[in-house]
Amino acid sequence: MKNSTRLTTILILLSSLLISCNEQPNPLIGHWQLLSTDTGGTIKTIEFTPSTMLLNDTRVTVVYQIRKDKVRVSASKNEMIYEILDKDSIQYQDKQHGLTKLVRYKPE
């Protein structure tokens, strides 16, 4: 009986490892600055972690759906689709602000 339990445990661990190897890395993870088109200055920062998003000093739990060049970020009943422009630039569009571009930065 111990051998079958061991074998089951090994198969579960191996399956988990194979599934995680096929997952796409999340290109949003990190810190981003929202650039103002009016002043050219930074007006807001966003931080994405594997399970949260920090925006305007508010951290919320999020779920990501990663596609080839877009990432859907869902939190509660809200969602936003970020388009990946390159490894250091993303953009999103909403009704209030229109098209908004963000650039990656390293916090000090």
Summary of the structure (lengths in Angstrom):
residues: 108
radius of gyration: 18.6
end to end distance: 55.4
largest distance: 70.0
contacts: 222
relative contact order: 0.16
helix: 19%
strand: 50%
